[in-house]
Amino acid sequence: MQELSDDNKTKNYLVVDDAPSMRSLLVAILKSFGITHIYEAADGNKALQILQEKQVDLVFCDWEMPKKDGLQLFKDLKGDDKTKDIPFVLVTSMAELDKVKVAIGSGVENYIVKPFKEDTLLSKINEVLI
């Protein structure tokens, strides 16, 4: 399995998912890579608040959420000069692959299909945080 660079271990990550179990799983995997700076949000509105208040280097965001879905959060993020350069990885389920094509067309940097393996998550981090 590939490794995460020391530089990427010290970056700030934001995990956005309305399902507490999925959020906890993503956070646990990130921590297993040696990452210590992780913010969590249960919806897109809370994520936007964190993005305005904290420095975030990479966002992992679920597609389907109440209040503001992943694609709308992505569009808000890219429409703001303060947050437009933050890499965004959409986390989605197999049934939503058609939507992923729409998201990629909208500029989403990358995506992960649930269920995923730890090495897939690690590979996505290394791809977007060059």
Secondary structure, 3 states (H helix, E strand, C coil): CCCCCHHHHCCEEEEECCCHHHHHHHHHHHHHCCCCEEEEECCHHHHHHHHHHCCCCEEEEECCCCCCCHHHHHHHHHCCCCCCCCCEEEEEEHHHHHHHHHHHHCCCCEEEEECCCHHHHHHHHHHHCC
